[in-house]
Amino acid sequence: MSALDPIDLTTLRGDTTTFGAYSDKVVLVVNVASRCGLAPQYEKLEELQRTYGERGFTVLGFPSNQFLQELGSSEAIDEYCSATWGVTFPMMEKIRVNGRHEHPLYTELKKAVDADGKGGKVKWNFEKFVITPGGAVHRFRPTTEPDAPEIVSLIEASLPA
């Protein structure tokens, strides 16, 4: 059992679960924002979902207005994601990723360091964390595209053959 497993999650549509419901999958957690210049990454996130979803992979999107670039309501976010990008992966409720009221999942995820050995605060929208079924967390900064070789090779190496 990973330290992430008991953390409560609520979907954009109000359903509740825990991170443990995904513990048997390779999970790509990303804090998203509809009005961010990096929003076109939604297309590549969805492509990863469609490519690897049936093999034990999922993207989990966490809308955040921490950087003042997310739409106001869950309904508006849901409509934007599905109509603009065709998002089929699970989207969670809007959260904070830094500070006193940050979501507990991000409190844990931010302990991981990136390839340069840097951890700490989420710097911007579309920061990515790949969590493997064993609970290992791998961190990638916002400008690293979802289909970057280092992310794809990690996903592929962590999926069942």
N, C-alpha and C positions, 0 to 999 in steps of 0.2 A: 504494500500500500504506500502510495506517495503522499507527501504533505499536502499536495494539491487536491487529492480525492474528496475530502469532506467539505470543500468550499462550495457554498451555495451559489447557483446561477439562476437567473431569471431571463427568459427569452423576451424578445421584442414584443411578442404577443401575450406575455404574462404567465407563461407556463414555467414551473419551477423544476429544477433538477440540481445535480451536483457535478462538479468536474469529474468525479469518479465514474459517472455514466459513460465517459469517454476514455477511461483508463486503458482499455484494450486497443485503442487506436493511436495512430500518429496524428497529433493535433497541431495545427498551425493557428495560434492565437494572434490576432492583429487588432489594434485599436484603429478604428476607421472614422472618417469624417466626410460627409457628402460634399462639402464646399471646399475641400482641400485640393490643391494643385496635384496631389498624388492620387486623387480618387480614381484615375484610370487604372490603377493597380487592381481595382475590383475585377476587371476583366481577366487578369492573370490569376487572381485568387479563384475565380469561378472555373477557369480552365484547369487548375490543379484539382479542384473538387471533382470535376467531371472525369478527369484522367485517373485519379487514384481513389475516389470515394468508395467504389465497390471492393477495393482491396484492403480497406481498414484505415482510411485516412479521412480527416475532416478539417475544414477551416472553421474556426469560430470567430465571428466578427463581433467586436465590442465597440459600438458607437461611443464617442466621447466628444464633449464640447469643451474639453480642457483647453484647447487652443483656439476656441471661438470660431469653429468652422463646421459645426454639425447643426442639422435642422432641429427645430424645436420639439416636435412630437414623435412618438414611436410610430404613429401612422404615416407621417411624412417621410421618415427614414425608411420604413418598410416599402412604401410606394416608390421612392427614389431608387432603392437598391434593386427591386424586382423589375421596374419599368425601364430603368436606364442601363443596368448591367446584367439583368437576368439572373440575379443571385439566387441560388438554391441552398447554399450552406446555412447553418444555423446562425442567426443574428440574435445577440443578447440585448438586454435593456441598456440604455445610455448610462455610462458610469464615469467616474473620475479615475484617472490612472496615476495621479501623483497627489501628494499632500495629505492633510489630516483625514479627509473623507474618501480616500482612494479605496477602490474595491479590494477585498482581501486577496483575490487571485493575483492582482498586480503587485501587492506587497510581497508575495512569494516570488513571482516571476522576475521582479527587478533585482533579485539577489544574483541572478545569472549575469555573466559578463559576455561581451561580444568577442569577436576574433582578435581585437586589439587589447583585450583584457579590461575593458571599461564596462562598468555596471552602473547602478544608480538610476536616477530619474529617467522616465520616458522622455525623449527629447522632442518628439513631434508625432503627428499622426502617421499611421501605417508602420509603426515599429512592430517587428515580428518575433514571435517566440515559437520554436518548434519543440514540442514535448513528445518524447518517444514513450512507448508503452512501459518502459522501466521507470519512467518518471524523470529522466534526464531532460534538462532545459537548455536549449541552444538559442542564443539571442542574435538578431539581425536588425540593423538600423533601418530607418524609414526609406532611405534611398536605395537600399538593396531590393531589387525587383523580386516579386514572389517566385518567378521562374529562373532566378539566378542559379548557376550550376551548383553552388554550395548548398542551397536550400533543396533543390531537386535531388541531388545525390544523397543528402541526409534522409529525405523522405523515402527514396527508393531503398536505401540500405536498411531502413527501419521497418519496412513492410514485410509481411510474410512472403515467401517465394511464390 
